[in-house]
């Protein structure tokens, strides 16, 4: 999934331009001058959205018995 996020951040010109326009005051330079930094920030934003969606769609269940067994095995 990380590859999808990276590919979208590097190929989605419209999304990158929109992200830059929204956060332009943060950068203070033109997009062409700081493209790498903007792309990295855009990728981070996409990743945060992806994680948020995953948490909304899925529940996390911790099986306490298995967790205790793993702790006992690997904390020796």
C-alpha angles and dihedrals in degrees: 000000000000088000089056091052092048092047092049092048092050099041105032100090094169092051092046092050091048091049090049092048091051093049099031094122089059093060107038093199136082118273093245091059097051103024094134094054093046091048090051092050090047090051090051090051092050090049092051090051091049092051091046090052091048092052092049093050099040136046123219116226122188114203101214096199092054091044092053090049091052091048091050093048099046102033095065 
